[in-house]
Amino acid sequence: MKSYRRIWQIIIAFALIMANGEWLTANGQKVICHRGFWDTPGSAQNSIAALVKADSIGAYGSEFDVWMTADGELVVNHDKVYKGFNMETSTFEQVRTIHLDNGEKLPTLDEYLTKGKELKIRLVLEMKSLSDFNREDECVAKIVRKLKHYDLLDRTDIIAFSINACLAFKKLLPDTKIYYLDNDYTPCKLKSLGFAGLDYEQNVMKQHSAWTQEAHDLGLEVNVWTVNDNEALQYFINQGVDYITTNKPVELQNLLKKK
């Protein structure tokens, strides 16, 4: 009787996991929504709504981008120049007049993290490269303070194209997962720098297809971006990468269900 009871406990637990969508993260390959789940009604790239919608579909993580304005404020947006304003050389007052395509005001990092704190989804924070290393170091320090203030260090991964920014984060947050984006370092080099893994563009990962296994052999994780085509999504599922960043998270979830 005990063995039958144990079998039923396992079946029920598995059913609950599937119902919550969490099985998509349990099988080793995880869905990262690129700039949130924005390709859906009522949403917009890097909006609060995109973060909430990414959480609502059971995605593992939601990627978003952080700039520092000319007067040192942290805002969430991807493009350096957006709706006529340069994110780095404009003041906070200027960029705060911007409305996203869904009507939201361009969010501050405080607003984004406040909402993220209420959700279950993992945050994947990309710090955008700035005009000089001093500004990057200032931005890194401010981001770290924000993550500590909102008690989100355990739920946040850090990514950046700037090797300076990555190393600055590593110095301040030695236990946080940090991933380099700029394609030009081998897995061995990334391992030597103490990063959690590589986070490279899909064409680079196809060109260097052996890097996935090499990274895994070194104990590193692999993310690939930004993959939207079903054929390419299936290719990287078959490659065994750990994370796939996509604008089509529902399509990727459907493909993972067929594994």
N, C-alpha and C positions, 0 to 999 in steps of 0.2 A: 504493500500500500504506500509506503513512504516513497518508493521509486516512482510510482504513478503520480503521486502528489508533486514530486519534484519536477517531473516532465511537464505537468500542467502549469506549474509556476514559471518554467522557462518559456512555454508557449505564450502565456499571458504577458510576460515581460517583453517578449519580442514584438507582440502585437501592439503594445503600448508605445514602444520605441518607433515602430513603423508609423503609427498614427500621428506621432509628433514630428515626423520627418527627420528625426535625429539619426535614423539608420544611415542617412546619406553621409554623415560624418563618421559613423562608426566603422565603415568598411575601408577607411584609410584614404579615400579621395574626397576632397571637400570643395564645396562651391563658394566662391568669393564673388559677390556682386560688385561690378566695376562702377564706382561712383554711386553706390546704392542700386536698388532696383528702380531704375528711372524710366525704363521703356514700357510704361504702363500708365493708364489714365490717372490724372491727378498728381503725377510725380514730375520730377526734374532732376537733372544731374546734380549730385552733391547737395540735394535738399534734405531737410528733416523728414519730409514725406518719403523720400527714397530710402532712408535708413529704416524707417518704420516698416515699409513694405518689404524690404529685404528680410527683416526679422519675421514678418508675418508668414513668409513662404518657407521658413525653416532653413534658410541658407546658413552656412557655417559662419561666414564673415561678410562684412561690408567695407569696401575700400573707400577712402575719401582723402581729399587733398587740402593741405594747409599752407597758406601764405602769411607773411608778416608785412603789414602795411608800413608806410614811410614813418609813421609815428609809433610803431612797435606793437600794434594790435594784431591778434591772430584771427584770421577769417578762413572759412571753408569755401574753396573754389578751385577749379582745375586750370583754366586758361590764365596766362599771365596778363593778357589784355582781354577784358570781358565787358561788353556793352559800353565801350568807350573809355574804360578806366583801367590803368595799369595797377595791378594788385600790389606791387612792391613800391611804386613811387607815388601812389595816391594816398591820401590820409584815410583814416577810418571813417570819418564823417562823410567823405566822398563816396567810398565804396558801399557804405551803408544805405545809400540811396538806390542801389541796384535791386531790382526785383527779378527773381528767377522766372523761368518760363511757366511755372505753375502758380505764380503770384506771390510766393514767399519772398521775404527779404533775404538777401545774401546772408547766410548764417555766420555767427561768430563761433569760434571753437568752444567757448563756454556753452552756448546754446546746443551745439551738437553733442557735447559730452554729457550735458544734463539729460538730454533725451536718451542717449546711449546707456546711461546708468540705469534707466527704467527697463531696458530691454535685455534679452538673453544673448543676442548676436555678438560675435567677436568683432572688434574694431581693428581695421587695418589702416593705419595712419601714414599717409605719404607726405613728408615734408618736401615742399618744392625747393629747388635750387635757387639760391639768392645771389645777388650781385658780387658779394665778397665774403670771405670766410668769417670775418668778424660779425657780420649780420647773421650768417648761418649759425654761428656759435650762440649768439643771443637768442635766436629763434629756437634752437634746440633746448636751451635752458628754460625758456618760457613754456615750451610744450611739456617738458618733464614736470615742471611745477604744476601745470594744469592736470596732468594725468594723476599725479600724487594727490592733488586736492580732491579730485572726484573719485579717488580710490579705484582707478581703472587700469593700473599697471598690469594686473594679472589677466586682463581681458583685451589687451592691446598689443598688436604687433607693429613694428616700425619699418617703413620702407623708404628709400630715397635713391635718387640718381647720383647725388653728391657723395663721394667717398668721404669728404671732410665731415659732412653731416652724420653719416653712418658711424664714423669713428668717434665723433663727439657724443652721440647717443650711447655708444658702447661704453665709453668712459663713465658716463653718469648712470647708466642702467645696465650693469654687467649681466644681470639675469633676465633681461627682456630680449625677446626674439627680434633680431634686426636682420633685414634682407637688403641686399644691394641690387639695383635695377639696371645698371648701365652696360650689361652684356659682355664687358671686356676682361673679366677676371675668371680664371678657371675655378672649378670646385676646390682644388687644392689650395689656391691662393685665398679663397674665401674662408676656408677652414683655418688657415694660419692667422687670419685676422679676428677669429672668434665669432664670426657671424653665424646665424642659425641656418642659412642656406642661400640659394640663389633664386632670383625672381626676375626671369628674363623673358624677352619678347618671343612670340611663338616661332618666327622664322629663324631666330638664332638657335632656339632649342631643336628645331628640325635639322638645321645645319650641323649642330653638335649633338646628335642624338645619343651619343655615349655618355654625355654629361649627367643624365638622370641617374644611371646606374653608378657612375663614378661618385656622384654626390651622396647617394644612399650608402655606398660602401664606406664613405668617410663620416657617416652619421649626420649628414646634412639633409635638409628638406628642400623640395623643389616646387616653386610656383611658376606658372607660365601665363602670359597675358598677351593681348586681350583677345580671347578665342571665342568667336561667335558662330562660325560655320559648323554645321553638324558633323561634316567629315573631319574637320580639324579637331573638334571636341572629342570625337571617337578615337582619333589618332593618339591624343594625349592621355585619354583614359587607358588605352592599350599600353602606352609607354609606362604607366604607373606613376606619373607625377603625383605629388601630395595634394596640391591645390591647383585649381583652374580658375582664373579670373575672367569673367565674362559679362557681356551686356545681355546675355540670354540665359539667365539662371534657371528658369523653368524648363527650357529645352535641355539644359545640362542635367538637371535633376531627373528628367524622363529617361535620358540615356543611361544614367547611373542605375536607375531602377532595373534596367535590362541586363545588367552585368551578371 
